[in-house]
Amino acid sequence: MKSNLVLGFITILFSVFFLIKSLQIPEARSSTVVGPAEWPIIILTFMLIMGIAQVIKTILDHKKGAFDVAESSNEEDEELPSVQGKIKEGTGGSHWYILIAIALYTILLPIVGFLVVTPFLFLFMAWLLGMKKRIHLLLTTVGSYVLFIALFIYVLGIPFPRGIGIFRDLSFWIY
C-alpha cells in the first residue's frame, strides 16, 4: 500500500510541476490542431488524473481491508498477480523479433509508406505477443490502424510517410 501511495504522490508532484512549466511555454503558430505547447499539457493532465486515481484507489482499497497487516509490512516478498494476456510459450527471445520487426518497419516506411507497411507490423506484433484467434488478430490490426489514421491524419493533421511510386499514389486516395 505504501508503495502505491508513494508512486501516486510522486506522479502527482511530477505532473503538477511540469504542468506549471508547460503552461509557460509561449504559443507558437502551428499547422496542426494541437501545437507544441499543447502536447505536454495534454500528457501531463492525463498523468495528473492517473496519479490522483492511483491515490484514491489505494485509499479506498485500504479502507475496504484489501491490504492486511502482513502484506503492508513486507511488500518486497509480494507476488505479482498473474497477467491475463500471457506471452506464447516457446517465444524465448521474442524481444529480438520485435527489434527486427521495428528495424524492418523503419527501413520500409519511407519506401512503401505508412498505409501499406503498418498493418503488417500491427499484425505481427499482436501475433507475437500471444493473440491466437484470427478474428481478434484481424480486428486488433484493423482497429488500431484506423485509429492511427483517424487520430494523426484527420484529427491532428500530422501526415505519415507516403512511400514512393504506386504506394504514394495509393496514399493520396486515403489522405
C-alpha positions as CSV (number, residue, x, y, z in Angstrom):
1,M,0.0,0.0,0.0
2,K,2.8,2.4,0.9
3,S,4.5,1.9,-2.5
4,N,1.2,2.7,-4.3
5,L,0.7,5.8,-2.3
6,V,4.3,7.0,-2.9
7,L,4.0,6.3,-6.6
8,G,0.7,8.2,-6.8
9,F,2.1,11.2,-4.9
10,I,5.3,11.3,-6.9
11,T,3.2,11.1,-10.1
12,I,1.0,14.0,-8.9
13,L,4.0,16.2,-7.9
14,F,5.9,15.5,-11.1
15,S,2.9,16.2,-13.3
16,V,1.9,19.4,-11.4
17,F,5.5,20.8,-11.5
18,F,5.9,20.2,-15.2
19,L,2.3,21.3,-16.0
20,I,3.0,24.6,-14.4
21,K,6.2,24.8,-16.5
22,S,4.4,23.8,-19.7
23,L,1.8,26.5,-19.2
24,Q,4.6,29.0,-19.5
25,I,5.5,27.8,-23.0
26,P,4.7,30.6,-25.5
27,E,2.1,29.8,-28.1
28,A,3.6,29.1,-31.5
29,R,1.9,29.1,-34.9
30,S,1.4,25.5,-36.0
31,S,-0.3,23.9,-38.9
32,T,-1.7,21.2,-36.7
33,V,-4.7,21.4,-34.3
34,V,-2.6,20.6,-31.3
35,G,0.5,22.7,-31.3
36,P,3.9,22.2,-29.5
37,A,2.6,23.8,-26.2
38,E,-0.5,21.7,-26.0
39,W,1.2,18.3,-26.2
40,P,2.9,18.4,-22.8
41,I,-0.2,20.0,-21.3
42,I,-2.4,17.1,-22.6
43,I,0.0,14.4,-21.5
44,L,0.7,15.9,-18.0
45,T,-3.0,16.5,-17.4
46,F,-3.7,12.8,-18.2
47,M,-0.7,11.9,-15.9
48,L,-2.1,14.0,-13.1
49,I,-5.5,12.4,-13.4
50,M,-3.9,8.9,-13.3
51,G,-1.9,9.9,-10.2
52,I,-5.0,11.1,-8.4
53,A,-6.8,7.9,-9.4
54,Q,-3.9,5.8,-8.1
55,V,-4.0,7.5,-4.7
56,I,-7.8,7.3,-4.4
57,K,-7.9,3.7,-5.4
58,T,-5.2,2.8,-2.9
59,I,-7.0,4.6,-0.1
60,L,-10.4,3.0,-1.0
61,D,-8.8,-0.5,-1.1
62,H,-7.2,0.1,2.3
63,K,-10.5,1.2,3.8
64,K,-12.2,-1.9,2.4
65,G,-9.5,-4.0,4.0
66,A,-7.9,-5.2,0.8
67,F,-4.5,-4.9,2.4
68,D,-3.7,-6.9,5.5
69,V,-1.1,-6.1,8.1
70,A,1.4,-8.8,7.0
71,E,1.2,-7.6,3.4
72,S,1.9,-3.9,4.2
73,S,4.9,-4.7,6.4
74,N,6.6,-7.0,3.9
75,E,6.0,-5.6,0.4
76,E,9.2,-7.0,-1.0
77,D,8.0,-10.6,-0.8
78,E,4.8,-9.7,-2.5
79,E,3.9,-11.9,-5.5
80,L,2.9,-10.2,-8.7
81,P,-0.6,-11.1,-9.9
82,S,-0.9,-13.2,-13.0
83,V,-1.5,-11.3,-16.2
84,Q,-4.4,-12.3,-18.4
85,G,-2.6,-11.8,-21.8
86,K,0.4,-14.1,-21.4
87,I,3.2,-14.3,-24.0
88,K,3.1,-17.5,-26.0
89,E,5.1,-20.4,-24.8
90,G,8.3,-21.0,-26.7
91,T,8.8,-17.4,-27.7
92,G,12.0,-17.0,-25.8
93,G,14.0,-14.2,-27.2
94,S,10.9,-12.6,-28.7
95,H,12.4,-9.2,-28.0
96,W,14.8,-9.8,-30.9
97,Y,11.9,-10.5,-33.2
98,I,10.3,-7.2,-32.1
99,L,13.6,-5.4,-32.6
100,I,14.0,-6.9,-36.1
101,A,10.4,-6.1,-37.0
102,I,10.7,-2.5,-35.9
103,A,14.0,-2.2,-37.8
104,L,12.4,-3.5,-41.0
105,Y,9.4,-1.2,-40.4
106,T,11.8,1.8,-40.2
107,I,13.6,0.8,-43.3
108,L,10.4,0.1,-45.4
109,L,8.4,3.1,-44.1
110,P,9.9,5.7,-46.5
111,I,9.8,3.3,-49.4
112,V,6.4,1.6,-49.1
113,G,4.7,4.1,-46.9
114,F,2.6,4.0,-43.7
115,L,-0.5,2.7,-45.3
116,V,1.0,-0.5,-46.6
117,V,3.6,-1.5,-44.0
118,T,1.9,-0.6,-40.8
119,P,-0.9,-3.2,-40.8
120,F,1.8,-5.9,-41.2
121,L,3.7,-4.6,-38.2
122,F,0.5,-4.5,-36.1
123,L,-0.5,-8.0,-37.2
124,F,3.0,-9.4,-36.4
125,M,3.2,-7.7,-33.0
126,A,-0.2,-8.9,-31.9
127,W,0.6,-12.4,-33.0
128,L,4.0,-12.4,-31.4
129,L,2.6,-11.1,-28.1
130,G,0.2,-14.0,-27.9
131,M,-3.0,-13.2,-29.7
132,K,-4.2,-16.6,-31.1
133,K,-7.6,-16.2,-32.6
134,R,-7.6,-14.9,-36.2
135,I,-10.6,-12.7,-35.7
136,H,-9.0,-11.0,-32.8
137,L,-5.8,-10.5,-34.8
138,L,-7.7,-9.0,-37.7
139,L,-9.9,-6.8,-35.5
140,T,-7.0,-5.5,-33.5
141,T,-4.9,-4.8,-36.6
142,V,-7.7,-3.0,-38.5
143,G,-9.0,-1.2,-35.4
144,S,-5.6,0.2,-34.4
145,Y,-4.8,1.0,-38.0
146,V,-8.0,3.0,-38.4
147,L,-7.5,4.7,-35.1
148,F,-3.9,5.8,-36.0
149,I,-5.1,7.2,-39.4
150,A,-8.1,9.0,-37.9
151,L,-6.2,10.4,-34.9
152,F,-3.0,11.5,-36.6
153,I,-4.0,12.4,-40.1
154,Y,-7.6,13.7,-39.7
155,V,-7.7,15.0,-36.1
156,L,-4.2,16.2,-35.5
157,G,-3.3,16.9,-39.2
158,I,0.1,15.1,-39.0
159,P,0.8,13.3,-42.3
160,F,2.6,9.9,-42.4
161,P,5.2,8.9,-44.9
162,R,3.5,8.2,-48.2
163,G,6.1,6.0,-49.8
164,I,7.3,6.2,-53.5
165,G,5.7,5.2,-56.8
166,I,2.4,3.4,-56.7
167,F,2.4,3.4,-52.9
168,R,2.5,7.2,-52.9
169,D,-0.4,7.3,-55.4
170,L,-2.4,4.9,-53.2
171,S,-1.8,7.1,-50.1
172,F,-3.3,10.1,-51.9
173,W,-6.6,8.2,-52.3
174,I,-6.8,7.7,-48.5
175,Y,-5.5,11.1,-47.3
